[in-house]
Amino acid sequence: TWGELTHGLTRIPHTDELVRMALRLTIAFGQVRDKADTALRVTSAFRPVEINRRVGGAPSSFHTRFMALDLIPVDGNFRKLTESMQACDLIGEIGLHSQFRHMAINGASQREIFRYGK
């Protein structure tokens, strides 16, 4: 929901570019959710720079540009969630963490897949 993507409506995008990225990210999220065929819990979405810094996010995090989500599949099937992300053309970055999956839209011509903590 919009509430999940904006941390309970407390992190509202304040520029046209952020709104455009939010809409594009929402489309990608919908495609992933449909392919995963399960409810997905959003654990992190848009983070303004000051909040990103406070939570220890990377300075160049896609979360600060409304281009990334961290997700947990409610049914616990991380493999299927990852496969669903890989099948979505809008996603340019996939992060594999034991507790969640990170997806980012970025327009890159080649997808990057990385593991956290390695």
C-alpha distance (Angstrom), angle and dihedral (degrees) to the residues before:
residue distance angle dihedral
T1 . . .
W2 3.78 . .
G3 3.80 86.3 .
E4 3.80 91.3 58.4
L5 3.80 92.6 48.3
T6 3.81 92.5 49.6
H7 3.82 98.8 41.0
G8 3.79 95.0 -107.8
L9 3.82 92.9 -34.1
T10 3.82 91.4 -60.3
R11 3.84 95.8 111.8
I12 3.79 105.5 52.2
P13 3.83 117.0 174.2
H14 3.80 109.4 -111.4
T15 3.81 103.3 -166.1
D16 3.79 135.2 58.1
E17 3.81 89.9 -118.0
L18 3.83 92.1 55.1
V19 3.80 90.2 49.6
R20 3.84 90.5 50.2
M21 3.80 90.8 50.5
A22 3.83 91.1 46.5
L23 3.79 90.3 55.0
R24 3.82 92.5 47.3
L25 3.81 91.3 47.1
T26 3.81 89.8 49.8
I27 3.81 90.7 54.3
A28 3.82 91.0 50.5
F29 3.81 91.0 46.7
G30 3.81 90.7 51.9
Q31 3.79 91.3 52.0
V32 3.81 92.0 49.1
R33 3.81 92.4 46.7
D34 3.80 91.7 50.1
K35 3.81 92.3 50.0
A36 3.82 93.6 43.9
D37 3.81 89.2 52.1
T38 3.80 92.9 -152.1
A39 3.77 138.3 88.8
L40 3.80 112.9 -86.2
R41 3.78 124.6 -151.6
V42 3.80 115.8 -145.1
T43 3.80 109.6 -140.1
S44 3.79 96.6 174.1
A45 3.79 134.1 9.4
F46 3.82 129.8 144.6
R47 3.81 113.3 15.8
P48 3.79 119.7 179.7
V49 3.82 112.1 -134.8
E50 3.82 95.4 -100.2
I51 3.82 92.3 50.8
N52 3.80 91.6 44.4
R53 3.81 89.2 54.0
R54 3.80 91.3 47.9
V55 3.83 93.2 53.1
G56 3.81 93.0 46.3
G57 3.81 96.9 -107.6
A58 3.79 121.0 161.8
P59 3.83 111.6 -88.5
S60 3.81 90.5 -122.0
S61 3.82 94.1 43.7
F62 3.79 117.0 154.9
H63 3.82 86.0 -137.8
T64 3.84 89.0 73.9
R65 3.81 89.8 58.3
F66 3.84 96.0 46.2
M67 3.79 89.4 -110.5
A68 3.83 102.3 115.0
L69 3.78 143.1 60.8
D70 3.78 133.6 -172.1
L71 3.80 111.1 -147.6
I72 3.79 142.0 -172.6
P73 3.82 121.0 -162.2
V74 3.80 108.4 -128.8
D75 3.82 90.4 -142.6
G76 3.83 90.5 53.1
N77 3.82 94.4 -120.5
F78 3.81 100.4 138.3
R79 3.79 92.5 164.3
K80 3.79 92.5 59.5
L81 3.81 91.0 45.3
T82 3.81 90.4 52.9
E83 3.81 91.3 48.2
S84 3.80 89.4 49.5
M85 3.80 90.3 52.9
Q86 3.80 91.3 48.7
A87 3.82 89.9 53.1
C88 3.83 92.6 55.1
D89 3.81 112.5 92.3
L90 3.81 92.9 -158.7
I91 3.80 93.2 64.9
G92 3.79 117.1 90.1
E93 3.81 100.3 169.8
I94 3.79 131.5 40.9
G95 3.79 122.2 -176.2
L96 3.80 120.4 -161.9
H97 3.79 115.2 -150.9
S98 3.78 124.8 164.0
Q99 3.83 90.5 -123.3
F100 3.84 101.4 38.5
R101 3.80 146.2 -3.2
H102 3.79 123.5 -114.5
M103 3.79 121.7 -149.6
A104 3.78 127.7 -176.7
I105 3.76 133.6 -178.0
N106 3.76 112.0 -144.3
G107 3.77 111.9 145.7
A108 3.79 92.0 -115.8
S109 3.77 114.2 158.9
Q110 3.80 91.4 -136.0
R111 3.79 126.3 42.4
E112 3.79 119.3 -120.5
I113 3.80 119.1 -150.3
F114 3.78 118.5 -172.1
R115 3.78 139.7 171.8
Y116 3.76 121.6 -131.4
G117 3.79 116.7 -123.1
K118 3.81 97.1 19.9
